[in-house]
Amino acid sequence: MIESLMLCGIGLLAGCLLMLVFFPFVHERAVRLTRQDLLEATPMAIHAIQADKDQLRAQFAMSLRRLEVNLDEMRAKTAGRSEEISKRTKEVNRLQVELDKKTAMIFALRARDQVRKSFVRRTVKILLYLFTRANRRAARPRILHAQRARLANRQT
């Protein structure tokens, strides 16, 4: 049993020695890869930094110009639409005035028609009254004559 423990201990010590031998190589590779990644991430020169800044400014200026162009187009569309709306509003107002005039004329014609109808009705009533009155007067002498004839027949 002591032999097994000794063999395990010797194996552990051998592994540690091998690790100490290879550790500088592994560490050096890790440092080299990290340094390379950092160098790739950051620009090498001031000119590269200035070029990146200039590119960002140019992109901003282009987007700002696009926005200005879109704004001008929108203003032109709005002006055209407001002009069209004002024309249509004038037309609607003109048509409204015309409609009001025609409505007033319709009411006036209806009132005039009512006056004419009432005048005709009154005239017809008066004529009918006069006609019936004239017929009564004309019928009275006949009735009186018939009554007198009956009285004379009774007396005889």
C-alpha positions in Angstrom: 0.0 0.0 0.0 2.9 2.4 0.7 4.2 1.5 -2.7 1.0 2.7 -4.4 1.0 5.9 -2.4 4.6 6.5 -3.3 3.9 5.9 -7.0 1.0 8.3 -6.9 3.2 10.9 -5.1 6.0 10.4 -7.7 3.4 10.8 -10.5 2.1 14.0 -8.9 5.6 15.4 -8.6 6.5 14.5 -12.1 3.3 16.2 -13.4 4.1 19.3 -11.4 7.6 19.4 -12.8 6.3 19.0 -16.4 3.8 21.8 -15.7 6.6 24.1 -14.5 8.6 23.3 -17.7 5.7 24.0 -20.1 4.1 26.8 -18.2 6.3 29.6 -19.6 5.6 28.5 -23.2 1.8 28.4 -22.6 1.9 31.8 -20.8 4.0 33.4 -23.5 1.6 32.2 -26.2 -1.4 33.6 -24.3 0.3 36.9 -23.8 1.2 37.1 -27.5 -2.4 36.3 -28.6 -3.9 38.8 -26.2 -1.4 41.5 -27.3 -2.3 40.8 -31.0 -6.0 41.1 -30.3 -5.5 44.4 -28.5 -3.4 45.8 -31.3 -6.0 44.7 -33.9 -8.8 46.4 -31.8 -7.0 49.7 -31.5 -5.7 51.7 -34.5 -2.0 51.8 -35.0 -1.6 55.5 -35.7 -3.1 58.9 -35.1 -3.9 59.1 -38.8 -6.1 56.0 -38.5 -7.9 57.5 -35.5 -8.4 60.8 -37.5 -9.6 58.9 -40.5 -12.2 57.1 -38.3 -13.4 60.4 -36.9 -13.6 61.9 -40.4 -15.6 59.0 -41.6 -18.1 59.3 -38.7 -18.4 63.1 -39.4 -19.1 62.4 -43.1 -21.7 59.8 -42.2 -23.4 62.2 -39.8 -23.3 65.0 -42.4 -24.9 62.7 -45.0 -27.7 61.6 -42.7 -28.3 65.3 -41.7 -28.4 66.3 -45.4 -30.9 63.4 -46.1 -33.1 64.7 -43.3 -32.9 68.3 -44.6 -33.9 67.1 -48.1 -36.8 65.1 -46.6 -37.9 68.1 -44.6 -37.9 70.3 -47.7 -39.9 67.7 -49.6 -42.4 67.5 -46.8 -42.7 71.3 -46.6 -43.3 71.4 -50.4 -46.0 68.7 -50.1 -47.6 70.5 -47.1 -47.6 73.8 -49.0 -49.2 72.2 -52.1 -51.8 70.4 -49.9 -52.7 73.6 -48.0 -53.1 75.4 -51.3 -55.4 72.7 -52.5 -57.3 72.7 -49.2 -57.8 76.5 -49.5 -59.1 76.1 -53.0 -61.5 73.4 -51.9 -62.6 75.5 -48.9 -63.4 78.4 -51.2 -65.3 76.2 -53.5 -67.3 74.7 -50.5 -68.1 78.2 -49.3 -69.3 79.3 -52.7 -71.4 76.2 -53.0 -72.8 76.8 -49.5 -73.8 80.3 -50.4 -75.4 79.1 -53.6 -77.3 76.4 -51.7 -78.5 79.0 -49.2 -79.8 81.2 -52.0 -81.6 78.2 -53.6 -83.0 77.2 -50.3 -84.3 80.7 -49.7 -85.8 80.7 -53.2 -87.5 77.4 -52.5 -89.1 78.7 -49.3 -90.2 81.9 -51.1 -91.8 79.9 -53.9 -93.5 77.6 -51.3 -94.9 80.6 -49.5 -96.1 82.1 -52.7 -97.7 78.9 -53.7 -99.4 78.7 -50.3 -100.7 82.3 -50.7 -102.0 81.4 -54.2 -103.7 78.2 -52.9 -105.4 80.1 -50.1 -106.5 82.9 -52.5 -107.9 80.3 -54.9 -109.7 78.5 -52.0 -111.2 81.7 -50.8 -112.3 82.7 -54.3 -113.8 79.3 -54.8 -115.6 79.5 -51.5 -116.9 83.0 -52.3 -118.1 81.9 -55.8 -119.7 78.8 -54.4 -121.5 80.9 -51.7 -122.7 83.4 -54.3 -123.8 80.5 -56.6 -125.8 78.8 -53.9 -127.3 82.1 -52.8 -128.3 82.9 -56.4 -129.8 79.5 -56.8 -131.8 80.0 -53.6 -133.1 83.3 -54.8 -134.0 81.8 -58.1 -135.6 78.8 -56.5 -137.7 80.9 -54.0 -140.1 82.4 -56.5 -140.8 78.9 -57.9 -141.4 77.5 -54.4 -143.7 80.5 -53.6 -145.5 80.0 -56.9 -145.9 76.3 -56.2 -147.2 77.0 -52.7 -149.7 79.5 -54.0 -150.9 77.1 -56.6 -151.4 74.4 -53.9 -153.3 76.9 -51.7 -155.5 77.9 -54.7 -156.2 74.2 -55.5 -157.2 73.6 -51.9 -159.6 76.5 -51.9 -161.3 75.4 -55.0 
